[in-house]
Amino acid sequence: MDLRLARMKKGLNQNQLAKIVGVDPALICQYEHGKRRPSINTARKIADALDIFWADIFEEDENDRPEQKLQTELAE
């Protein structure tokens, strides 16, 4: 799931989402860039704020997988 896109569709910036969820804005950035995964509790708060299913937050976008990136680069 592309959290950044879901957040933008709701018209929120990272600071606003962080305030709603009760986390530091830097964490929202890390979640969006795949550098960290939120706890289930935090994922549920994010999902509520963005009107998405909480478990979708943990699903990887196919284009984010390292093997998919390599295949894409080789095909170019």
Distance bins in CASP14 RR format, pairs under 12 A and 6 or more apart:
PFRMAT RR
TARGET T0000
AUTHOR 0000-0000-0000
RMODE 2
METHOD distances of the structure
MODEL  1
1 7 0 0 0 0 0 1 0 0 0 0 0
1 9 0 0 0 0 0 1 0 0 0 0 0
1 31 0 0 0 0 0 1 0 0 0 0 0
1 32 0 0 0 0 0 1 0 0 0 0 0
1 34 0 0 0 0 0 1 0 0 0 0 0
1 37 0 0 0 0 0 1 0 0 0 0 0
1 38 0 0 0 0 0 1 0 0 0 0 0
1 43 0 0 0 0 0 1 0 0 0 0 0
1 46 0 0 0 0 0 1 0 0 0 0 0
1 47 0 0 0 0 1 0 0 0 0 0 0
1 50 0 0 0 0 1 0 0 0 0 0 0
1 52 1 0 0 1 0 0 0 0 0 0 0
1 53 0 0 0 0 1 0 0 0 0 0 0
1 54 0 0 0 0 0 1 0 0 0 0 0
1 55 0 0 0 0 1 0 0 0 0 0 0
1 56 1 0 1 0 0 0 0 0 0 0 0
1 57 1 0 1 0 0 0 0 0 0 0 0
1 58 1 0 0 1 0 0 0 0 0 0 0
1 59 1 0 1 0 0 0 0 0 0 0 0
1 60 0 0 0 0 1 0 0 0 0 0 0
1 61 1 0 0 1 0 0 0 0 0 0 0
1 62 0 0 0 0 0 1 0 0 0 0 0
1 64 0 0 0 0 0 1 0 0 0 0 0
2 8 0 0 0 0 1 0 0 0 0 0 0
2 9 0 0 0 0 1 0 0 0 0 0 0
2 31 0 0 0 0 0 1 0 0 0 0 0
2 32 0 0 0 0 1 0 0 0 0 0 0
2 33 0 0 0 0 0 1 0 0 0 0 0
2 34 0 0 0 0 0 1 0 0 0 0 0
2 50 0 0 0 0 0 1 0 0 0 0 0
2 52 0 0 0 0 0 1 0 0 0 0 0
2 56 0 0 0 0 1 0 0 0 0 0 0
2 57 0 0 0 0 0 1 0 0 0 0 0
2 59 0 0 0 0 0 1 0 0 0 0 0
2 60 0 0 0 0 0 1 0 0 0 0 0
2 61 1 0 0 1 0 0 0 0 0 0 0
2 62 0 0 0 0 0 1 0 0 0 0 0
2 63 0 0 0 0 1 0 0 0 0 0 0
2 64 0 0 0 0 1 0 0 0 0 0 0
3 9 0 0 0 0 0 1 0 0 0 0 0
3 10 0 0 0 0 0 1 0 0 0 0 0
3 12 0 0 0 0 0 1 0 0 0 0 0
3 14 0 0 0 0 1 0 0 0 0 0 0
3 17 0 0 0 0 1 0 0 0 0 0 0
3 21 0 0 0 0 0 1 0 0 0 0 0
3 27 0 0 0 0 0 1 0 0 0 0 0
3 28 1 0 0 1 0 0 0 0 0 0 0
3 29 0 0 0 0 0 1 0 0 0 0 0
3 30 0 0 0 0 0 1 0 0 0 0 0
3 31 1 0 1 0 0 0 0 0 0 0 0
3 32 1 0 1 0 0 0 0 0 0 0 0
3 33 0 0 0 0 1 0 0 0 0 0 0
3 34 0 0 0 0 1 0 0 0 0 0 0
3 35 0 0 0 0 0 1 0 0 0 0 0
3 36 0 0 0 0 0 1 0 0 0 0 0
3 37 0 0 0 0 0 1 0 0 0 0 0
3 38 0 0 0 0 1 0 0 0 0 0 0
3 42 0 0 0 0 0 1 0 0 0 0 0
3 43 0 0 0 0 1 0 0 0 0 0 0
3 46 1 0 0 1 0 0 0 0 0 0 0
3 47 0 0 0 0 1 0 0 0 0 0 0
3 49 0 0 0 0 0 1 0 0 0 0 0
3 50 1 0 0 1 0 0 0 0 0 0 0
3 52 0 0 0 0 1 0 0 0 0 0 0
3 54 0 0 0 0 0 1 0 0 0 0 0
3 56 0 0 0 0 1 0 0 0 0 0 0
3 57 1 0 0 1 0 0 0 0 0 0 0
3 58 0 0 0 0 0 1 0 0 0 0 0
3 59 0 0 0 0 0 1 0 0 0 0 0
3 60 0 0 0 0 0 1 0 0 0 0 0
3 61 0 0 0 0 0 1 0 0 0 0 0
3 64 0 0 0 0 0 1 0 0 0 0 0
4 10 0 0 0 0 0 1 0 0 0 0 0
4 11 0 0 0 0 0 1 0 0 0 0 0
4 12 0 0 0 0 0 1 0 0 0 0 0
4 13 0 0 0 0 0 1 0 0 0 0 0
4 14 0 0 0 0 1 0 0 0 0 0 0
4 17 0 0 0 0 0 1 0 0 0 0 0
4 28 0 0 0 0 1 0 0 0 0 0 0
4 29 0 0 0 0 1 0 0 0 0 0 0
4 30 0 0 0 0 0 1 0 0 0 0 0
4 31 0 0 0 0 1 0 0 0 0 0 0
4 32 1 0 1 0 0 0 0 0 0 0 0
4 33 0 0 0 0 1 0 0 0 0 0 0
4 34 0 0 0 0 0 1 0 0 0 0 0
4 46 0 0 0 0 0 1 0 0 0 0 0
4 50 0 0 0 0 0 1 0 0 0 0 0
4 57 0 0 0 0 0 1 0 0 0 0 0
4 61 0 0 0 0 0 1 0 0 0 0 0
4 64 0 0 0 0 0 1 0 0 0 0 0
5 11 0 0 0 0 0 1 0 0 0 0 0
5 12 0 0 0 0 0 1 0 0 0 0 0
5 32 0 0 0 0 1 0 0 0 0 0 0
5 50 0 0 0 0 1 0 0 0 0 0 0
5 52 0 0 0 0 0 1 0 0 0 0 0
5 56 0 0 0 0 0 1 0 0 0 0 0
5 61 0 0 0 0 1 0 0 0 0 0 0
6 12 0 0 0 0 1 0 0 0 0 0 0
6 17 0 0 0 0 1 0 0 0 0 0 0
6 28 0 0 0 0 0 1 0 0 0 0 0
6 31 0 0 0 0 0 1 0 0 0 0 0
6 32 0 0 0 0 1 0 0 0 0 0 0
6 46 0 0 0 0 1 0 0 0 0 0 0
6 47 0 0 0 0 1 0 0 0 0 0 0
6 48 0 0 0 0 0 1 0 0 0 0 0
6 49 0 0 0 0 1 0 0 0 0 0 0
6 50 1 0 1 0 0 0 0 0 0 0 0
6 51 0 0 0 0 1 0 0 0 0 0 0
6 52 1 0 1 0 0 0 0 0 0 0 0
6 53 0 0 0 0 0 1 0 0 0 0 0
6 54 0 0 0 0 0 1 0 0 0 0 0
6 56 0 0 0 0 1 0 0 0 0 0 0
6 57 0 0 0 0 1 0 0 0 0 0 0
6 59 0 0 0 0 0 1 0 0 0 0 0
6 61 0 0 0 0 0 1 0 0 0 0 0
7 13 1 0 0 1 0 0 0 0 0 0 0
7 14 1 0 0 1 0 0 0 0 0 0 0
7 15 0 0 0 0 0 1 0 0 0 0 0
7 16 0 0 0 0 1 0 0 0 0 0 0
7 17 1 0 1 0 0 0 0 0 0 0 0
7 18 0 0 0 0 0 1 0 0 0 0 0
7 20 0 0 0 0 0 1 0 0 0 0 0
7 21 0 0 0 0 0 1 0 0 0 0 0
7 25 0 0 0 0 0 1 0 0 0 0 0
7 28 1 0 0 1 0 0 0 0 0 0 0
7 29 0 0 0 0 0 1 0 0 0 0 0
7 31 0 0 0 0 1 0 0 0 0 0 0
7 32 1 0 0 1 0 0 0 0 0 0 0
7 46 0 0 0 0 1 0 0 0 0 0 0
7 47 0 0 0 0 0 1 0 0 0 0 0
7 49 0 0 0 0 1 0 0 0 0 0 0
7 50 1 0 0 1 0 0 0 0 0 0 0
7 51 0 0 0 0 0 1 0 0 0 0 0
7 52 0 0 0 0 1 0 0 0 0 0 0
7 57 0 0 0 0 0 1 0 0 0 0 0
8 14 0 0 0 0 0 1 0 0 0 0 0
8 16 0 0 0 0 0 1 0 0 0 0 0
8 17 0 0 0 0 0 1 0 0 0 0 0
8 32 0 0 0 0 0 1 0 0 0 0 0
8 50 0 0 0 0 1 0 0 0 0 0 0
9 17 0 0 0 0 0 1 0 0 0 0 0
9 49 0 0 0 0 0 1 0 0 0 0 0
9 50 1 0 0 1 0 0 0 0 0 0 0
9 51 0 0 0 0 1 0 0 0 0 0 0
9 52 0 0 0 0 1 0 0 0 0 0 0
10 16 0 0 0 0 1 0 0 0 0 0 0
10 17 0 0 0 0 1 0 0 0 0 0 0
10 20 0 0 0 0 1 0 0 0 0 0 0
10 46 0 0 0 0 0 1 0 0 0 0 0
10 47 0 0 0 0 0 1 0 0 0 0 0
10 48 0 0 0 0 0 1 0 0 0 0 0
10 49 1 0 0 1 0 0 0 0 0 0 0
10 50 1 0 1 0 0 0 0 0 0 0 0
10 51 1 0 0 1 0 0 0 0 0 0 0
10 52 0 0 0 0 1 0 0 0 0 0 0
11 17 0 0 0 0 1 0 0 0 0 0 0
11 20 0 0 0 0 0 1 0 0 0 0 0
11 49 0 0 0 0 0 1 0 0 0 0 0
11 50 0 0 0 0 1 0 0 0 0 0 0
11 51 0 0 0 0 0 1 0 0 0 0 0
12 18 0 0 0 0 1 0 0 0 0 0 0
12 19 0 0 0 0 1 0 0 0 0 0 0
12 20 1 0 0 1 0 0 0 0 0 0 0
12 21 0 0 0 0 0 1 0 0 0 0 0
12 25 0 0 0 0 0 1 0 0 0 0 0
12 28 0 0 0 0 1 0 0 0 0 0 0
12 32 0 0 0 0 0 1 0 0 0 0 0
12 46 0 0 0 0 0 1 0 0 0 0 0
12 49 1 0 0 1 0 0 0 0 0 0 0
12 50 1 0 0 1 0 0 0 0 0 0 0
12 51 0 0 0 0 0 1 0 0 0 0 0
13 19 0 0 0 0 1 0 0 0 0 0 0
13 20 0 0 0 0 0 1 0 0 0 0 0
13 25 0 0 0 0 1 0 0 0 0 0 0
13 28 0 0 0 0 1 0 0 0 0 0 0
13 29 0 0 0 0 0 1 0 0 0 0 0
13 32 0 0 0 0 0 1 0 0 0 0 0
14 20 0 0 0 0 0 1 0 0 0 0 0
14 21 0 0 0 0 0 1 0 0 0 0 0
14 23 0 0 0 0 0 1 0 0 0 0 0
14 24 0 0 0 0 1 0 0 0 0 0 0
14 25 1 0 1 0 0 0 0 0 0 0 0
14 26 0 0 0 0 1 0 0 0 0 0 0
14 27 0 0 0 0 1 0 0 0 0 0 0
14 28 1 0 1 0 0 0 0 0 0 0 0
14 29 1 0 1 0 0 0 0 0 0 0 0
14 30 0 0 0 0 0 1 0 0 0 0 0
14 31 0 0 0 0 1 0 0 0 0 0 0
14 32 1 0 0 1 0 0 0 0 0 0 0
14 33 0 0 0 0 0 1 0 0 0 0 0
14 46 0 0 0 0 0 1 0 0 0 0 0
14 49 0 0 0 0 0 1 0 0 0 0 0
15 21 0 0 0 0 0 1 0 0 0 0 0
15 22 0 0 0 0 0 1 0 0 0 0 0
15 23 0 0 0 0 0 1 0 0 0 0 0
15 24 0 0 0 0 1 0 0 0 0 0 0
15 25 1 0 1 0 0 0 0 0 0 0 0
15 26 0 0 0 0 0 1 0 0 0 0 0
15 27 0 0 0 0 0 1 0 0 0 0 0
15 28 0 0 0 0 1 0 0 0 0 0 0
15 29 0 0 0 0 0 1 0 0 0 0 0
16 22 0 0 0 0 0 1 0 0 0 0 0
16 23 0 0 0 0 0 1 0 0 0 0 0
16 25 0 0 0 0 1 0 0 0 0 0 0
16 28 0 0 0 0 1 0 0 0 0 0 0
16 49 0 0 0 0 1 0 0 0 0 0 0
16 50 0 0 0 0 0 1 0 0 0 0 0
17 23 0 0 0 0 1 0 0 0 0 0 0
17 24 0 0 0 0 0 1 0 0 0 0 0
17 25 0 0 0 0 1 0 0 0 0 0 0
17 27 0 0 0 0 1 0 0 0 0 0 0
17 28 1 0 1 0 0 0 0 0 0 0 0
17 29 0 0 0 0 0 1 0 0 0 0 0
17 31 0 0 0 0 1 0 0 0 0 0 0
17 32 0 0 0 0 1 0 0 0 0 0 0
17 38 0 0 0 0 0 1 0 0 0 0 0
17 42 0 0 0 0 0 1 0 0 0 0 0
17 45 0 0 0 0 1 0 0 0 0 0 0
17 46 1 0 0 1 0 0 0 0 0 0 0
17 47 0 0 0 0 0 1 0 0 0 0 0
17 48 0 0 0 0 0 1 0 0 0 0 0
17 49 1 0 1 0 0 0 0 0 0 0 0
17 50 1 0 0 1 0 0 0 0 0 0 0
18 24 1 0 0 1 0 0 0 0 0 0 0
18 25 1 0 1 0 0 0 0 0 0 0 0
18 26 0 0 0 0 1 0 0 0 0 0 0
18 27 1 0 0 1 0 0 0 0 0 0 0
18 28 1 0 1 0 0 0 0 0 0 0 0
18 29 0 0 0 0 1 0 0 0 0 0 0
18 30 0 0 0 0 0 1 0 0 0 0 0
18 31 0 0 0 0 1 0 0 0 0 0 0
18 32 0 0 0 0 0 1 0 0 0 0 0
18 38 0 0 0 0 0 1 0 0 0 0 0
18 42 0 0 0 0 0 1 0 0 0 0 0
18 45 0 0 0 0 0 1 0 0 0 0 0
18 46 0 0 0 0 1 0 0 0 0 0 0
18 49 0 0 0 0 1 0 0 0 0 0 0
19 25 0 0 0 0 1 0 0 0 0 0 0
19 27 0 0 0 0 0 1 0 0 0 0 0
19 28 0 0 0 0 1 0 0 0 0 0 0
19 45 0 0 0 0 0 1 0 0 0 0 0
19 49 0 0 0 0 1 0 0 0 0 0 0
20 28 0 0 0 0 0 1 0 0 0 0 0
20 42 0 0 0 0 0 1 0 0 0 0 0
20 45 1 0 0 1 0 0 0 0 0 0 0
20 46 0 0 0 0 1 0 0 0 0 0 0
20 47 0 0 0 0 0 1 0 0 0 0 0
20 48 0 0 0 0 1 0 0 0 0 0 0
20 49 1 0 1 0 0 0 0 0 0 0 0
20 50 0 0 0 0 1 0 0 0 0 0 0
21 27 0 0 0 0 1 0 0 0 0 0 0
21 28 1 0 0 1 0 0 0 0 0 0 0
21 31 0 0 0 0 1 0 0 0 0 0 0
21 38 0 0 0 0 1 0 0 0 0 0 0
21 39 0 0 0 0 0 1 0 0 0 0 0
21 41 0 0 0 0 1 0 0 0 0 0 0
21 42 1 0 0 1 0 0 0 0 0 0 0
21 43 0 0 0 0 1 0 0 0 0 0 0
21 44 0 0 0 0 1 0 0 0 0 0 0
21 45 1 0 1 0 0 0 0 0 0 0 0
21 46 1 0 1 0 0 0 0 0 0 0 0
21 47 0 0 0 0 1 0 0 0 0 0 0
21 48 0 0 0 0 1 0 0 0 0 0 0
21 49 1 0 0 1 0 0 0 0 0 0 0
21 50 0 0 0 0 1 0 0 0 0 0 0
21 54 0 0 0 0 0 1 0 0 0 0 0
21 57 0 0 0 0 0 1 0 0 0 0 0
22 28 0 0 0 0 1 0 0 0 0 0 0
22 38 0 0 0 0 0 1 0 0 0 0 0
22 41 0 0 0 0 0 1 0 0 0 0 0
22 42 0 0 0 0 1 0 0 0 0 0 0
22 45 1 0 0 1 0 0 0 0 0 0 0
22 46 0 0 0 0 0 1 0 0 0 0 0
22 48 0 0 0 0 0 1 0 0 0 0 0
22 49 0 0 0 0 1 0 0 0 0 0 0
23 29 0 0 0 0 0 1 0 0 0 0 0
23 30 0 0 0 0 1 0 0 0 0 0 0
23 31 0 0 0 0 1 0 0 0 0 0 0
23 36 0 0 0 0 0 1 0 0 0 0 0
23 38 1 0 0 1 0 0 0 0 0 0 0
23 39 0 0 0 0 1 0 0 0 0 0 0
23 41 0 0 0 0 0 1 0 0 0 0 0
23 42 1 0 0 1 0 0 0 0 0 0 0
23 43 0 0 0 0 0 1 0 0 0 0 0
23 45 0 0 0 0 1 0 0 0 0 0 0
23 46 0 0 0 0 1 0 0 0 0 0 0
23 49 0 0 0 0 0 1 0 0 0 0 0
24 30 0 0 0 0 1 0 0 0 0 0 0
24 31 0 0 0 0 0 1 0 0 0 0 0
24 36 0 0 0 0 0 1 0 0 0 0 0
24 38 0 0 0 0 0 1 0 0 0 0 0
24 42 0 0 0 0 0 1 0 0 0 0 0
25 31 0 0 0 0 0 1 0 0 0 0 0
25 32 0 0 0 0 0 1 0 0 0 0 0
26 32 0 0 0 0 0 1 0 0 0 0 0
26 33 0 0 0 0 0 1 0 0 0 0 0
26 35 0 0 0 0 0 1 0 0 0 0 0
26 36 0 0 0 0 1 0 0 0 0 0 0
27 33 0 0 0 0 0 1 0 0 0 0 0
27 34 0 0 0 0 0 1 0 0 0 0 0
27 35 0 0 0 0 1 0 0 0 0 0 0
27 36 1 0 0 1 0 0 0 0 0 0 0
27 37 0 0 0 0 0 1 0 0 0 0 0
27 38 1 0 0 1 0 0 0 0 0 0 0
27 39 0 0 0 0 0 1 0 0 0 0 0
27 42 0 0 0 0 1 0 0 0 0 0 0
27 43 0 0 0 0 0 1 0 0 0 0 0
27 45 0 0 0 0 0 1 0 0 0 0 0
27 46 0 0 0 0 0 1 0 0 0 0 0
28 34 0 0 0 0 0 1 0 0 0 0 0
28 35 0 0 0 0 0 1 0 0 0 0 0
28 36 0 0 0 0 1 0 0 0 0 0 0
28 38 0 0 0 0 1 0 0 0 0 0 0
28 42 0 0 0 0 1 0 0 0 0 0 0
28 45 0 0 0 0 0 1 0 0 0 0 0
28 46 0 0 0 0 1 0 0 0 0 0 0
28 49 0 0 0 0 0 1 0 0 0 0 0
28 50 0 0 0 0 0 1 0 0 0 0 0
28 57 0 0 0 0 0 1 0 0 0 0 0
29 35 0 0 0 0 1 0 0 0 0 0 0
29 36 0 0 0 0 1 0 0 0 0 0 0
30 36 1 0 1 0 0 0 0 0 0 0 0
30 37 0 0 0 0 1 0 0 0 0 0 0
30 38 0 0 0 0 1 0 0 0 0 0 0
30 42 0 0 0 0 0 1 0 0 0 0 0
31 37 1 0 0 1 0 0 0 0 0 0 0
31 38 1 0 1 0 0 0 0 0 0 0 0
31 39 0 0 0 0 0 1 0 0 0 0 0
31 42 0 0 0 0 1 0 0 0 0 0 0
31 43 0 0 0 0 1 0 0 0 0 0 0
31 45 0 0 0 0 0 1 0 0 0 0 0
31 46 1 0 0 1 0 0 0 0 0 0 0
31 47 0 0 0 0 0 1 0 0 0 0 0
31 50 0 0 0 0 0 1 0 0 0 0 0
31 57 1 0 0 1 0 0 0 0 0 0 0
31 58 0 0 0 0 0 1 0 0 0 0 0
32 38 0 0 0 0 0 1 0 0 0 0 0
32 46 0 0 0 0 0 1 0 0 0 0 0
32 50 0 0 0 0 0 1 0 0 0 0 0
32 57 0 0 0 0 0 1 0 0 0 0 0
32 61 0 0 0 0 0 1 0 0 0 0 0
32 64 0 0 0 0 0 1 0 0 0 0 0
33 64 0 0 0 0 1 0 0 0 0 0 0
34 57 0 0 0 0 0 1 0 0 0 0 0
34 58 0 0 0 0 0 1 0 0 0 0 0
34 60 0 0 0 0 1 0 0 0 0 0 0
34 61 0 0 0 0 0 1 0 0 0 0 0
34 64 1 0 0 1 0 0 0 0 0 0 0
34 65 0 0 0 0 0 1 0 0 0 0 0
35 64 0 0 0 0 0 1 0 0 0 0 0
36 42 0 0 0 0 0 1 0 0 0 0 0
36 43 0 0 0 0 0 1 0 0 0 0 0
36 57 0 0 0 0 0 1 0 0 0 0 0
36 58 0 0 0 0 0 1 0 0 0 0 0
37 43 0 0 0 0 1 0 0 0 0 0 0
37 46 0 0 0 0 0 1 0 0 0 0 0
37 57 0 0 0 0 1 0 0 0 0 0 0
37 58 1 0 0 1 0 0 0 0 0 0 0
37 59 0 0 0 0 0 1 0 0 0 0 0
37 60 0 0 0 0 0 1 0 0 0 0 0
38 44 0 0 0 0 1 0 0 0 0 0 0
38 45 0 0 0 0 1 0 0 0 0 0 0
38 46 1 0 0 1 0 0 0 0 0 0 0
38 47 0 0 0 0 1 0 0 0 0 0 0
38 49 0 0 0 0 0 1 0 0 0 0 0
38 54 0 0 0 0 1 0 0 0 0 0 0
38 55 0 0 0 0 0 1 0 0 0 0 0
38 57 1 0 0 1 0 0 0 0 0 0 0
38 58 0 0 0 0 1 0 0 0 0 0 0
39 45 0 0 0 0 1 0 0 0 0 0 0
39 46 0 0 0 0 0 1 0 0 0 0 0
39 54 0 0 0 0 0 1 0 0 0 0 0
39 57 0 0 0 0 0 1 0 0 0 0 0
39 58 0 0 0 0 0 1 0 0 0 0 0
40 46 0 0 0 0 0 1 0 0 0 0 0
40 47 0 0 0 0 0 1 0 0 0 0 0
40 54 1 0 0 1 0 0 0 0 0 0 0
40 55 0 0 0 0 1 0 0 0 0 0 0
40 57 0 0 0 0 1 0 0 0 0 0 0
40 58 0 0 0 0 1 0 0 0 0 0 0
41 47 0 0 0 0 0 1 0 0 0 0 0
41 48 0 0 0 0 0 1 0 0 0 0 0
41 54 0 0 0 0 1 0 0 0 0 0 0
41 57 0 0 0 0 0 1 0 0 0 0 0
42 48 0 0 0 0 0 1 0 0 0 0 0
42 49 0 0 0 0 0 1 0 0 0 0 0
42 54 0 0 0 0 1 0 0 0 0 0 0
42 57 0 0 0 0 1 0 0 0 0 0 0
42 58 0 0 0 0 0 1 0 0 0 0 0
43 49 0 0 0 0 0 1 0 0 0 0 0
43 50 0 0 0 0 0 1 0 0 0 0 0
43 52 0 0 0 0 1 0 0 0 0 0 0
43 53 0 0 0 0 1 0 0 0 0 0 0
43 54 1 0 1 0 0 0 0 0 0 0 0
43 55 1 0 0 1 0 0 0 0 0 0 0
43 56 0 0 0 0 1 0 0 0 0 0 0
43 57 1 0 1 0 0 0 0 0 0 0 0
43 58 1 0 0 1 0 0 0 0 0 0 0
43 59 0 0 0 0 0 1 0 0 0 0 0
44 50 0 0 0 0 0 1 0 0 0 0 0
44 52 0 0 0 0 0 1 0 0 0 0 0
44 53 0 0 0 0 1 0 0 0 0 0 0
44 54 1 0 1 0 0 0 0 0 0 0 0
44 55 0 0 0 0 1 0 0 0 0 0 0
44 56 0 0 0 0 0 1 0 0 0 0 0
44 57 0 0 0 0 1 0 0 0 0 0 0
44 58 0 0 0 0 0 1 0 0 0 0 0
45 52 0 0 0 0 0 1 0 0 0 0 0
45 54 0 0 0 0 1 0 0 0 0 0 0
45 57 0 0 0 0 0 1 0 0 0 0 0
46 52 1 0 0 1 0 0 0 0 0 0 0
46 53 0 0 0 0 0 1 0 0 0 0 0
46 54 1 0 0 1 0 0 0 0 0 0 0
46 55 0 0 0 0 0 1 0 0 0 0 0
46 56 0 0 0 0 0 1 0 0 0 0 0
46 57 1 0 0 1 0 0 0 0 0 0 0
46 58 0 0 0 0 0 1 0 0 0 0 0
47 53 1 0 0 1 0 0 0 0 0 0 0
47 54 1 1 0 0 0 0 0 0 0 0 0
47 55 0 0 0 0 1 0 0 0 0 0 0
47 56 1 0 0 1 0 0 0 0 0 0 0
47 57 1 0 0 1 0 0 0 0 0 0 0
47 58 0 0 0 0 0 1 0 0 0 0 0
48 54 1 0 0 1 0 0 0 0 0 0 0
48 57 0 0 0 0 0 1 0 0 0 0 0
49 57 0 0 0 0 0 1 0 0 0 0 0
50 56 0 0 0 0 1 0 0 0 0 0 0
50 57 0 0 0 0 1 0 0 0 0 0 0
52 58 0 0 0 0 0 1 0 0 0 0 0
52 59 0 0 0 0 0 1 0 0 0 0 0
53 59 0 0 0 0 1 0 0 0 0 0 0
59 65 0 0 0 0 0 1 0 0 0 0 0
60 66 0 0 0 0 0 1 0 0 0 0 0
60 67 0 0 0 0 0 1 0 0 0 0 0
60 68 0 0 0 0 1 0 0 0 0 0 0
60 69 0 0 0 0 0 1 0 0 0 0 0
61 68 0 0 0 0 1 0 0 0 0 0 0
61 69 0 0 0 0 0 1 0 0 0 0 0
62 68 1 0 1 0 0 0 0 0 0 0 0
62 69 0 0 0 0 0 1 0 0 0 0 0
62 71 0 0 0 0 0 1 0 0 0 0 0
62 72 0 0 0 0 0 1 0 0 0 0 0
63 69 1 0 0 1 0 0 0 0 0 0 0
63 70 0 0 0 0 0 1 0 0 0 0 0
63 71 0 0 0 0 0 1 0 0 0 0 0
63 72 1 0 0 1 0 0 0 0 0 0 0
63 73 0 0 0 0 0 1 0 0 0 0 0
64 72 0 0 0 0 0 1 0 0 0 0 0
65 71 0 0 0 0 1 0 0 0 0 0 0
65 72 0 0 0 0 0 1 0 0 0 0 0
66 72 0 0 0 0 0 1 0 0 0 0 0
66 73 0 0 0 0 0 1 0 0 0 0 0
67 73 0 0 0 0 0 1 0 0 0 0 0
67 74 0 0 0 0 0 1 0 0 0 0 0
68 74 0 0 0 0 0 1 0 0 0 0 0
68 75 0 0 0 0 0 1 0 0 0 0 0
69 75 0 0 0 0 0 1 0 0 0 0 0
69 76 0 0 0 0 0 1 0 0 0 0 0
70 76 0 0 0 0 0 1 0 0 0 0 0
END
